[in-house]
Amino acid sequence: MLNPNTALVPSPTPFAGEYSYETTTVFIPAGLHTIGFGVTDVADNLGNSGLLVDDISLRAVPESPSWLLFGLGLMGIATGRIVISRREHGQTHTR
């Protein structure tokens, strides 16, 4: 995201200069989405503006209920192994 409060600096791109930028992360629900990018000049008499988009990454992040079910499954497996191990060694409840 553009940070216009910083100074205009020379650009290594075909643009004459650029402002610094900020990284933005947006979490959206699963489904089909359209991503749009744009630029506009508002009261800019010095030159035309452009938009340089670089290094975009999209990835699926498991939702909280998925992690909860995964954790419960691991706890169930661990409990089952403890019970089987105690039965094999002739142990019963320790309380």
C-alpha positions as CSV (number, residue, x, y, z in Angstrom):
1,M,0.0,0.0,0.0
2,L,1.4,3.4,-0.9
3,N,2.6,5.6,1.8
4,P,2.4,9.2,0.4
5,N,3.8,10.7,3.6
6,T,7.3,9.7,2.5
7,A,9.6,11.5,0.1
8,L,9.6,10.8,-3.6
9,V,12.8,8.8,-4.4
10,P,14.5,7.8,-7.7
11,S,13.1,4.5,-9.0
12,P,14.9,1.5,-10.5
13,T,11.8,1.0,-12.7
14,P,10.8,2.9,-15.8
15,F,9.0,5.3,-13.6
16,A,10.8,8.6,-12.8
17,G,10.3,8.3,-9.1
18,E,8.4,6.4,-6.4
19,Y,7.1,6.6,-2.9
20,S,7.7,3.9,-0.4
21,Y,5.2,1.2,0.0
22,E,3.7,-0.9,2.8
23,T,2.8,-4.6,2.8
24,T,-0.8,-5.4,3.3
25,T,-2.3,-8.7,4.3
26,V,-6.0,-9.4,3.8
27,F,-7.9,-12.4,5.0
28,I,-11.0,-13.3,3.0
29,P,-13.3,-16.3,3.3
30,A,-12.9,-19.3,1.0
31,G,-14.5,-19.1,-2.4
32,L,-14.0,-17.4,-5.8
33,H,-12.8,-13.8,-5.6
34,T,-11.7,-11.2,-8.1
35,I,-8.7,-9.0,-7.2
36,G,-8.5,-5.5,-8.8
37,F,-5.6,-3.0,-8.8
38,G,-5.9,0.6,-9.9
39,V,-4.4,4.0,-9.7
40,T,-5.9,7.5,-10.0
41,D,-4.5,11.0,-10.3
42,V,-6.3,13.5,-8.0
43,A,-5.1,17.1,-8.3
44,D,-1.8,15.9,-9.7
45,N,-0.4,18.5,-12.2
46,L,3.2,17.3,-12.0
47,G,3.0,14.1,-14.1
48,N,1.1,10.9,-14.7
49,S,0.9,8.2,-12.1
50,G,1.4,4.5,-12.6
51,L,1.0,1.4,-10.6
52,L,3.7,-1.2,-10.2
53,V,2.5,-4.5,-8.6
54,D,5.2,-6.9,-7.5
55,D,5.5,-10.1,-5.6
56,I,1.9,-11.1,-5.0
57,S,1.3,-14.4,-3.2
58,L,-2.0,-16.1,-2.6
59,R,-2.3,-19.1,-0.3
60,A,-5.0,-21.1,1.4
61,V,-5.0,-20.9,5.2
62,P,-6.8,-23.6,7.2
63,E,-9.8,-22.2,9.1
64,S,-10.0,-22.4,12.9
65,P,-12.5,-25.3,12.9
66,S,-10.1,-27.3,10.8
67,W,-7.3,-26.8,13.4
68,L,-9.7,-27.6,16.2
69,L,-10.8,-30.9,14.6
70,F,-7.1,-31.8,13.8
71,G,-6.2,-31.1,17.5
72,L,-9.1,-33.2,18.8
73,G,-8.1,-36.0,16.4
74,L,-4.5,-36.0,17.8
75,M,-5.7,-36.0,21.4
76,G,-8.0,-39.0,20.5
77,I,-5.1,-40.9,19.0
78,A,-2.8,-40.2,22.0
79,T,-5.5,-41.3,24.4
80,G,-6.2,-44.5,22.5
81,R,-2.5,-45.4,22.5
82,I,-2.2,-44.8,26.2
83,V,-5.2,-47.0,26.9
84,I,-3.9,-49.8,24.6
85,S,-0.4,-49.6,26.3
86,R,-1.9,-49.9,29.8
87,R,-4.0,-52.9,28.8
88,E,-0.9,-54.6,27.3
89,H,1.0,-54.1,30.5
90,G,-1.9,-55.1,32.8
91,Q,-2.4,-51.6,34.2
92,T,-5.8,-50.1,35.1
93,H,-6.8,-46.7,36.3
94,T,-4.2,-45.0,38.4
95,R,-6.6,-43.1,40.6
